[in-house]
Amino acid sequence: MQYREPGVLIWRGFTVQEFANQCFSNKADYGKGRQLPIHYGSNKHNYVTVASTAVGVAYSLKMDRKDACVVTYVGDGGTSEMKYKILIYFNLKLPAPLF
C-alpha cells in the first residue's frame, strides 16, 4: 500500500496535514492511533485500507444501487494469499463494481 494509494487520497482532497496526523497517530488522526503508519483511512474521503473488505463494500454499493465503485490495490505478496483468491471468486459469482 505504501506508494500506491497516496495519489488517490490527494486527488480526493486528503491534505498533507491529514497524512502527518495519521503517520504520527496524534489526536487529529482519523484512526485514533489504532492503524499502522501509512495505512490511511478516512470516512470523510470514503477511503478504507483493508483490501479484504473491498468486495463486500462493492457488493453493498451494488445492492444499494449507488453510483459508485470500489478501487483496491494489492501487491505481489497479497495475490499469493488464499483470501485474495476467495475475494476474486466472490466477486466473479456476485459481480460488484470493483476495480
Number of C-alpha atoms within 10 A of each C-alpha: 15 9 7 12 16 16 11 12 18 13 10 13 12 18 12 10 11 17 20 15 19 25 17 15 18 13 11 14 21 18 18 12 16 11 16 12 15 17 18 24 21 15 9 10 13 10 16 16 17 13 17 14 13 23 23 17 17 22 20 14 18 18 10 9 9 11 8 11 16 19 14 18 13 12 9 7 7 13 11 10 10 9 13 15 13 12 17 14 12 15 18 10 9 11 14 21 19 19 11
